[in-house]
């Protein structure tokens, strides 16, 4: 217990980690308390007709052309289409965690499996898997998103309309569309194109650790490969992987918001909020602060979320790096 307390105290001395934890913890509290901070409202017929998702609340008359300033009814005002900015920011926080955490941990799982397998077995397996990793590294993630969108559109509107299964049109089969949405979801696309750094990292560390004295000693006493991996390799590679995960969580959420803003794909609530308000970034007479609430709060939230996770990663990396762990703090 004393060792764990000492570890936490040592870690908290690194201001990057502490500040990152404060920022991320603030967002975590908002995400957890979202139903209390912004109770879900019933979808009105007017909102349903506008095809607004449940986590967007419309305030007032949607035909009103200009955003409404902060008021008692809408604490942070309304964006385009009279969407409540505060309501969307709160629920967007939960959406950011629901998107970023599975993507980062999923990519880490895939990458660690590939890197560990190739490093442990070596030879042709290592060469083949690392060439596969290099191939994925050269493929931009945005291209993957575009291909997934086109594949989804083709499968929905071409194949499902033409083909049948047991005399039933594929498009009418119960559960087909949800399965297709899952297989071509943005989260899986992100995992497919973000696992490679983990594979490279783990592969390099496994290859280096394989020749270390404690691993060679374990092999000499007859330890199996599984025991060597679980008892000697994993404990030594888990720390850098955690650093990379913490940085990726914020990065994938930022990328999701960017894809939503550019209308490639996304589904980010924060990104959609910026889409609703982008026509009002330059207000009357070119005054950028005329409708400040439509872009400053969403932009600030997105940037802070990314900075929080990045600071956690930097703090962990500095603490785990022997060359900087014992460096005097200024």
matplotlib code that plots the C-alpha trace (Angstrom):
import matplotlib.pyplot as plt

x = [0.0, 2.8, 4.5, 1.2, 0.9, 4.5, 3.9, 0.9, 2.7, 5.6, 3.4, 1.5, 4.7, 4.7, 2.5, 1.6, 0.0, -1.8, -3.2, -4.3, -6.0, -7.8, -9.1, -10.0, -11.6, -13.8, -15.0, -15.5, -17.8, -19.8, -20.2, -21.3, -23.7, -25.1, -28.7, -28.6, -26.9, -29.0, -32.1, -33.1, -36.2, -38.9, -38.5, -41.2, -42.9, -41.1, -37.7, -38.6, -39.5, -36.1, -34.4, -32.4, -30.9, -32.0, -28.9, -29.8, -32.5, -34.2, -35.2, -37.8, -38.8, -36.5, -37.6, -35.8, -32.9, -30.3, -28.8, -30.3, -28.0, -27.5, -30.7, -32.4, -33.9, -30.6, -27.7, -25.1, -27.5, -28.6, -26.7, -28.1, -31.5, -32.0, -30.0, -29.3, -25.5, -25.2, -27.3, -25.3, -21.9, -22.9, -24.2, -21.3, -18.9, -20.4, -20.3, -16.6, -15.8, -18.0, -16.2, -12.6, -12.2, -13.3, -11.3, -8.1, -8.3, -9.4, -6.5, -4.2, -5.5, -5.1, -1.7, -0.3, -1.4, 0.2, 3.4, 3.7, 3.0, 5.5, 8.2, 7.8, 7.8, 10.2, 11.3, 8.9, 6.0, 7.7, 8.7, 5.2, 3.3, 5.6, 5.3, 1.5, 1.9, 4.0, 1.3, -1.4, 0.8, 1.0, -2.8, -4.4, -7.3, -9.5, -9.3, -10.4, -13.4, -14.3, -14.1, -16.2, -18.9, -19.0, -19.1, -22.0, -23.9, -23.3, -24.4, -27.5, -28.8, -27.5, -27.0, -29.8, -32.3, -31.4, -30.7, -32.9, -32.2, -34.7, -37.1, -36.8, -35.3, -32.1, -33.2, -36.2, -34.3, -34.6, -31.2, -29.4, -29.0, -27.7, -25.2, -24.0, -23.8, -21.7, -19.3, -18.8, -19.0, -16.6, -15.2, -14.1, -12.7, -10.6, -9.4, -8.5, -6.2, -4.8, -3.4, -0.1, 1.9, 1.1, 2.3, 5.5, 6.1, 5.4, 7.3, 10.4, 10.3, 9.6, 12.6, 14.8, 13.5, 13.9, 17.7, 17.7, 19.2, 16.0, 14.2, 17.1, 17.3, 13.5, 14.1, 17.0, 14.8, 12.1, 9.5, 7.0, 6.5, 3.1, 4.7, 7.5, 5.1, 2.7, 5.3, 8.3, 7.3, 3.8, 4.8, 7.7, 5.7, 2.5, 3.6, 4.5, 1.3, -0.7, 1.1, 0.1, -3.5, -3.9, -2.7, -4.9, -8.1, -8.0, -6.6, -9.4, -12.1, -10.5, -10.4, -14.0, -15.1, -13.1, -14.7, -18.1, -17.4, -16.2, -19.1, -17.0, -18.5, -18.3, -21.4, -19.6, -22.1, -19.5, -18.6, -22.3, -22.7, -19.9, -21.6, -24.9, -23.1, -20.4, -22.5, -22.5, -18.8, -18.4, -21.3, -22.9, -20.3, -17.6, -17.6, -16.4, -17.6, -21.2, -22.3, -19.4, -21.4, -21.9, -18.2, -16.1, -17.7, -17.6, -14.1, -12.8, -14.4, -12.9, -9.4, -9.4, -10.5, -7.6, -5.1, -6.2, -5.4, -2.3, -1.0, -1.7, 0.3, 3.2, 3.2, 3.2, 5.9, 8.2, 7.7, 8.2, 11.3, 14.4, 16.3, 13.7, 12.2, 14.9, 15.6, 15.2, 12.0, 12.3]
y = [0.0, 2.4, 1.7, 2.5, 5.8, 6.7, 5.9, 8.2, 11.0, 10.7, 10.8, 13.8, 15.8, 15.9, 18.9, 17.7, 14.6, 16.4, 19.1, 16.5, 14.5, 17.6, 18.4, 14.8, 14.3, 17.3, 15.9, 12.5, 14.0, 15.9, 12.7, 10.6, 13.3, 14.2, 13.1, 15.4, 18.3, 18.2, 16.0, 14.4, 16.0, 14.4, 14.7, 17.0, 16.6, 19.7, 18.3, 14.9, 16.6, 18.3, 14.9, 16.1, 13.4, 12.9, 14.6, 17.9, 20.0, 22.7, 25.9, 28.2, 28.5, 26.7, 29.1, 31.9, 32.6, 33.9, 32.2, 33.4, 34.8, 33.1, 33.2, 31.4, 28.9, 28.3, 28.9, 29.1, 30.3, 28.5, 27.7, 27.4, 25.7, 26.9, 24.0, 24.4, 24.8, 23.8, 20.7, 19.4, 20.2, 18.1, 15.1, 15.5, 14.9, 11.4, 10.7, 11.6, 9.1, 6.4, 6.9, 7.6, 4.9, 1.9, 3.0, 3.6, 0.3, -1.6, -0.3, -1.1, -4.7, -5.4, -3.7, -5.5, -8.9, -8.3, -6.9, -9.5, -12.4, -11.3, -10.5, -13.8, -16.0, -14.0, -15.3, -15.2, -14.3, -11.2, -10.2, -10.7, -9.0, -6.0, -5.6, -5.7, -3.0, -0.8, -1.2, 0.1, 2.9, 4.3, 4.3, 7.5, 7.1, 9.6, 7.4, 4.5, 6.5, 7.4, 3.8, 2.6, 5.2, 4.2, 0.5, 1.2, 3.2, 0.4, -2.4, -0.5, 0.8, -1.7, -5.2, -5.1, -4.0, -6.6, -9.8, -12.1, -14.8, -17.6, -15.7, -12.6, -9.4, -8.7, -5.1, -6.4, -8.9, -8.1, -7.1, -6.8, -3.1, -2.9, -5.6, -3.7, -0.4, -2.2, -3.8, -0.5, 1.8, 4.7, 3.2, 0.0, 2.0, 4.0, 0.8, -0.7, 2.3, 3.2, -0.1, 0.1, 2.3, -0.2, -3.1, -1.3, -0.3, -3.8, -5.6, -3.6, -4.0, -7.8, -8.2, -6.3, -8.1, -11.6, -11.2, -9.9, -12.0, -12.6, -13.9, -16.2, -17.4, -18.3, -20.2, -22.1, -23.4, -24.6, -21.8, -22.0, -19.1, -18.3, -18.0, -15.9, -13.5, -13.2, -13.0, -11.2, -9.5, -8.0, -6.3, -4.6, -3.3, -2.3, 1.2, 2.6, 1.2, 3.0, 6.3, 5.8, 4.9, 8.1, 10.2, 8.4, 8.9, 12.6, 12.4, 10.2, 12.4, 15.4, 13.6, 12.5, 16.1, 17.2, 14.6, 15.6, 19.3, 18.6, 16.2, 13.2, 11.2, 11.3, 11.5, 13.7, 15.8, 18.5, 18.5, 18.7, 21.7, 23.5, 22.6, 24.2, 27.4, 27.7, 30.1, 32.6, 32.5, 35.9, 38.0, 41.1, 43.5, 40.9, 40.9, 37.4, 37.9, 38.8, 35.2, 34.0, 31.3, 29.3, 28.5, 29.4, 27.0, 24.0, 24.7, 25.3, 22.0, 20.0, 21.5, 21.0, 17.4, 16.7, 18.7, 16.8, 13.4, 14.6, 16.0, 12.7, 10.9, 13.4, 13.1, 9.3, 9.3, 11.6, 9.6, 6.2, 7.4, 6.7, 9.6, 12.1, 10.5, 11.7, 15.0, 17.9, 19.7, 23.5]
z = [0.0, 0.9, -2.5, -4.3, -2.4, -3.2, -6.9, -7.0, -5.2, -7.6, -10.6, -9.4, -9.2, -12.9, -13.6, -17.1, -15.7, -12.9, -15.2, -17.7, -15.0, -13.8, -17.3, -18.2, -14.8, -15.3, -18.7, -17.1, -14.4, -17.0, -19.1, -16.1, -14.8, -18.3, -17.5, -14.4, -16.0, -19.2, -18.7, -22.0, -23.4, -25.4, -29.2, -30.4, -33.8, -35.0, -34.1, -35.6, -38.8, -38.9, -38.4, -35.4, -33.2, -29.7, -28.2, -29.8, -28.2, -30.2, -28.4, -29.7, -33.3, -35.8, -38.5, -36.6, -39.0, -36.4, -33.3, -30.0, -27.4, -24.0, -21.9, -19.1, -21.5, -23.3, -21.0, -23.8, -26.4, -29.6, -32.7, -36.2, -36.4, -32.8, -31.3, -27.6, -27.4, -23.7, -24.1, -27.0, -25.3, -22.2, -24.2, -26.6, -23.7, -23.1, -26.8, -27.0, -24.3, -25.9, -29.2, -28.1, -25.5, -27.6, -30.6, -28.6, -26.7, -29.7, -31.8, -28.9, -28.6, -32.3, -32.5, -29.4, -30.7, -34.1, -32.6, -29.9, -32.2, -34.9, -32.3, -30.4, -33.4, -35.6, -38.9, -41.8, -39.5, -38.3, -41.8, -43.2, -40.4, -40.3, -44.1, -43.6, -40.9, -43.2, -45.9, -43.5, -42.4, -45.9, -46.2, -44.9, -42.5, -44.4, -47.5, -45.3, -44.1, -47.7, -48.8, -45.9, -46.7, -50.3, -49.4, -47.0, -49.6, -52.2, -49.9, -48.7, -52.0, -54.5, -53.2, -50.6, -53.2, -55.8, -53.9, -51.7, -49.1, -48.7, -51.0, -48.7, -50.0, -48.2, -47.5, -45.5, -43.4, -39.7, -38.2, -41.5, -41.5, -37.9, -38.6, -41.7, -39.8, -37.1, -39.6, -41.5, -38.4, -38.1, -34.9, -36.7, -39.5, -37.0, -35.3, -38.7, -39.5, -36.1, -34.7, -36.6, -34.2, -31.4, -33.5, -34.3, -30.7, -29.2, -32.0, -31.4, -27.6, -27.8, -30.2, -27.8, -24.7, -26.3, -26.0, -22.5, -19.7, -17.7, -20.8, -21.7, -18.1, -18.2, -21.5, -19.9, -17.0, -19.5, -19.3, -22.1, -24.6, -23.1, -19.6, -21.0, -22.7, -19.7, -16.9, -18.6, -21.8, -21.1, -17.8, -19.6, -22.6, -21.0, -19.8, -23.3, -24.7, -22.0, -22.9, -26.6, -25.7, -23.6, -26.5, -29.1, -27.1, -27.6, -31.1, -32.5, -30.9, -32.6, -35.9, -35.5, -34.9, -37.9, -40.2, -39.0, -39.6, -43.1, -43.6, -44.6, -41.8, -38.1, -36.0, -33.5, -31.5, -31.0, -34.6, -35.6, -33.3, -35.2, -38.5, -37.3, -36.4, -39.1, -41.2, -38.2, -37.4, -39.2, -37.8, -39.0, -40.5, -40.3, -36.5, -35.4, -31.9, -32.9, -32.4, -30.3, -28.5, -31.7, -32.2, -29.1, -26.6, -28.9, -30.2, -26.7, -25.4, -28.4, -27.9, -24.1, -24.4, -26.8, -24.6, -21.4, -22.9, -24.5, -21.2, -19.5, -22.2, -21.9, -18.1, -18.2, -20.8, -18.8, -15.7, -17.3, -19.2, -17.1, -18.7, -17.5, -14.4, -12.1, -13.8, -11.4, -11.7, -12.3]

ax = plt.figure().add_subplot(projection="3d")
ax.plot(x, y, z, "-o")
ax.set_aspect("equal")
plt.show()
